[in-house]
Amino acid sequence: MIEILNDTGLARAKETGALVGGILQAMKRRATVGTNLLEIDRWTREMIVEAGARSCYVDYAPSFGRGPFGHYICTSVNDAVLHGLPHDYVLADGDLLTLDLAVILNGIAADAAISFIVGRKHAAADLALIETTERALAAGIAVAGPGARIGDISHAIGTVLDQAGYAINLEFGGHGIGATMHQDPHIPNTGRPGRGYKLRPGLLLALEPWVMVDTAELVTDPDGWTLRSATGCRTAHTEHTIAITNDGAEILTRP
């Protein structure tokens, strides 16, 4: 299903996006050396409940996971890149942490992710990895607008990732979003320009470039959810929910 929102729906989407962006930044500030991933999950739950919102993750049980997920935020550390299941792990100086969050407020969902370094040990390679996903996301947003096609976004994202020397996995990518978290169209992180669904005002998209340093192959943890690089290399993932408008694209999950 591809959902096109009216003005009322877009106004609600902006509220949800602001909530998601705000929670992620709050969790980033709290994710210091010595913080347990389960604390981050608990704090996220408290903020979602306080806002009168609903988690998209707790009851989420897709075919690729061992559901239901049962937690409120994805916490992926170092070689984990997607769907990191919160568990009893204490963050260390230099850990590369990705937080991925989706909630529903007033009937509309928003989805975003951030990657950052915990503590003071900021390895140059890790910073470059994160910065590349952020540039790729910016490139995808820059070409999104009425009349553009999904392939234009995929091509823009993929060009940045490829030029930085990272292999691109096509198993997971961006997606449409609206009353539910995952909708059509699927948005691969590389593709051919001029192909795919034509964008229209009122369409919400979650764009999410993610990469692993030296592989495109994923392995799944015994928890049935956490996806890691097959080689144990570092990873990064950046995501925003955007709205297609008459003038281009508006980022809804900006901090």
DAKABEL-V707491 format. One line per field, one symbol per residue. psi: psi as a letter, one per 20 degrees, with the letter a starting at -180 (. if undefined). burial: I if it has 24 or more other C-alpha atoms within 12 Angstrom, else O. A space follows every 50 residues. Layout:
psi = ???
burial = ???
This chain:
psi = ppppqahghhghhhggghgghggghghghimrpipqhhgggghggghggh ikrpqihgjpmrhirmrqgjriqpoppeiphqkoppanppprpiqopppp pprppkjpqqprqqqrppbinnphhghhgghghghgghgghhiprphrrh hgggggghgggghijpqppjhqbrrqqdhrgorqqqnqjqapqjqappqq pipppopnpqrqgjrjpqqprhijgpprphijrqrqppqqpqpprhidpp phkq.
burial = OIIIIOOOIIOIIIIIIIIIIIIIIOIIOIIIOOIIIIIIIOIIIOIIOO OOIIIIIIOIOOOOIOOOIIIIIIIIIIIIIIIIIIIOOOIOOIIIIIII IIIIIIIIIIIIIIIIIIOOOOOOOIIIIIIIIIIIIIIIIIIIIIIIII IIIIIIIIIIIIOIOIIIIOOIIIIIIIIIIIIIIIIIIIIOIOOOIOII IIIIIIIIIIIIIOOIIIIIOOOOIIIIIOOOIIIIIIIIIIIIIOOOII IIIII
